[in-house]
Amino acid sequence: MDRQDYNNAENAVNKAKWTVNDYADRAKDYIREQRDRNETPTAEGWMERAKDNISDAWEDTKDAVSDAWEKTKDWTEDAVDNVKDAGEDVKAEWNKSTN
C-alpha cells in the first residue's frame, strides 16, 4: 500500500473531525445563509445540514478505507505470490545442485 493511500485515508478521517469551533463557525454560516435568503434559521435546519456534512465525510472515509483495503489486499497477494515463486526457484536450484 502506498503512502498516498494512507494519507488519503487519514485526510478523509481528518475531514470528518469537527471541533467545537468548527461547529460554531458552520452554524454561523448556516444562520447567515438563511438570513441572506430571507428564511428563518432553525435548529432542525442546522441539524439537517450537520447530518449531511457528516454523512458526506463518512462516505469519503468509507471510500478511502475501502481503497486502502483493496490495495493492501492486492499488495499482500502479490507478496505471497512472489514468495511462492522465490521458494520454487530455490527448490529448483537446490535440485540442480544435488543431482
C-alpha contacts under 8 A as a table, 3 or more apart, distances in Angstrom:
res1	aa1	res2	aa2	distance
1	M	5	D	6.51
1	M	6	Y	7.67
1	M	68	A	6.89
1	M	71	K	5.61
1	M	72	T	5.04
1	M	75	W	6.43
2	D	5	D	5.26
2	D	6	Y	6.83
3	R	6	Y	5.18
3	R	7	N	6.20
4	Q	7	N	4.86
4	Q	8	N	6.04
5	D	8	N	5.05
5	D	9	A	6.26
5	D	64	A	7.49
5	D	67	D	7.53
5	D	68	A	5.63
6	Y	9	A	5.21
6	Y	10	E	6.08
6	Y	68	A	6.97
7	N	10	E	4.99
7	N	11	N	5.91
8	N	11	N	5.07
8	N	12	A	6.18
8	N	64	A	6.08
9	A	12	A	5.20
9	A	13	V	6.36
9	A	61	T	6.44
9	A	64	A	4.77
9	A	65	V	5.67
9	A	68	A	7.23
10	E	13	V	5.11
10	E	14	N	6.09
11	N	14	N	4.93
11	N	15	K	6.07
12	A	15	K	5.15
12	A	16	A	6.40
12	A	57	A	6.82
12	A	60	D	5.82
12	A	61	T	4.86
12	A	64	A	6.80
13	V	16	A	5.08
13	V	17	K	6.59
13	V	57	A	7.68
13	V	61	T	5.84
14	N	17	K	5.24
15	K	18	W	7.47
15	K	57	A	6.50
16	A	54	I	6.50
16	A	57	A	4.97
16	A	58	W	6.81
16	A	61	T	7.73
18	W	21	N	7.90
18	W	22	D	5.59
18	W	23	Y	6.47
19	T	22	D	5.02
19	T	23	Y	6.33
20	V	23	Y	5.10
20	V	24	A	6.20
21	N	24	A	4.98
21	N	25	D	6.10
22	D	25	D	5.13
22	D	26	R	6.06
23	Y	26	R	5.11
23	Y	27	A	5.97
24	A	27	A	5.04
24	A	28	K	6.19
25	D	28	K	5.09
25	D	29	D	6.23
26	R	29	D	4.94
26	R	30	Y	6.17
27	A	30	Y	5.03
27	A	31	I	6.23
27	A	46	W	6.67
28	K	31	I	5.08
28	K	32	R	6.15
29	D	32	R	5.12
29	D	33	E	6.08
30	Y	33	E	5.13
30	Y	34	Q	6.16
30	Y	41	P	7.36
30	Y	46	W	6.71
31	I	34	Q	5.20
31	I	35	R	6.20
31	I	41	P	5.44
32	R	35	R	5.13
32	R	36	D	6.03
33	E	36	D	5.03
33	E	37	R	6.35
34	Q	37	R	5.17
34	Q	38	N	6.26
34	Q	39	E	4.95
34	Q	40	T	6.05
34	Q	41	P	5.47
35	R	38	N	4.76
35	R	39	E	5.46
35	R	40	T	6.46
35	R	41	P	7.09
36	D	39	E	7.48
41	P	45	G	6.69
41	P	46	W	7.45
42	T	45	G	5.09
42	T	46	W	6.26
43	A	46	W	5.06
43	A	47	M	6.05
44	E	47	M	5.04
44	E	48	E	6.10
45	G	48	E	5.08
45	G	49	R	6.29
46	W	49	R	5.11
46	W	50	A	6.15
47	M	50	A	5.01
47	M	51	K	5.97
48	E	51	K	5.03
48	E	52	D	6.18
49	R	52	D	5.07
49	R	53	N	6.20
50	A	53	N	5.08
50	A	54	I	6.09
51	K	54	I	5.11
51	K	55	S	5.95
52	D	55	S	4.95
52	D	56	D	6.12
53	N	56	D	5.13
53	N	57	A	6.20
54	I	57	A	5.01
54	I	58	W	6.02
55	S	58	W	4.99
55	S	59	E	6.23
56	D	59	E	5.12
56	D	60	D	6.26
57	A	60	D	5.05
57	A	61	T	6.11
58	W	61	T	4.98
58	W	62	K	6.10
59	E	62	K	5.07
59	E	63	D	6.14
60	D	63	D	5.15
60	D	64	A	6.20
61	T	64	A	5.20
61	T	65	V	6.04
62	K	65	V	5.15
62	K	66	S	5.90
63	D	66	S	5.09
63	D	67	D	6.09
64	A	67	D	5.15
64	A	68	A	6.11
65	V	68	A	5.03
65	V	69	W	6.04
66	S	69	W	5.01
66	S	70	E	6.20
67	D	70	E	5.20
67	D	71	K	6.17
68	A	71	K	5.21
68	A	72	T	6.00
69	W	72	T	5.09
69	W	73	K	6.00
70	E	73	K	5.02
70	E	74	D	6.07
71	K	74	D	5.02
71	K	75	W	5.99
72	T	75	W	4.99
72	T	76	T	6.01
73	K	76	T	5.06
73	K	77	E	6.14
74	D	77	E	5.13
74	D	78	D	6.14
75	W	78	D	5.10
75	W	79	A	6.08
76	T	79	A	4.98
76	T	80	V	6.14
77	E	80	V	5.14
77	E	81	D	6.17
78	D	81	D	5.06
78	D	82	N	6.10
79	A	82	N	5.03
79	A	83	V	6.17
80	V	83	V	5.10
80	V	84	K	6.17
81	D	84	K	5.06
81	D	85	D	6.10
82	N	85	D	5.03
82	N	86	A	6.06
83	V	86	A	5.02
83	V	87	G	6.06
84	K	87	G	5.00
84	K	88	E	6.22
85	D	88	E	5.08
85	D	89	D	6.20
86	A	89	D	4.99
86	A	90	V	6.15
87	G	90	V	5.10
87	G	91	K	6.08
88	E	91	K	4.97
88	E	92	A	6.08
89	D	92	A	5.07
89	D	93	E	6.14
90	V	93	E	5.11
90	V	94	W	6.02
91	K	94	W	5.03
91	K	95	N	6.15
92	A	95	N	5.12
92	A	96	K	6.24
93	E	96	K	5.05
93	E	97	S	6.19
94	W	97	S	5.18
94	W	98	T	6.17
95	N	98	T	5.26
95	N	99	N	6.14
96	K	99	N	5.51
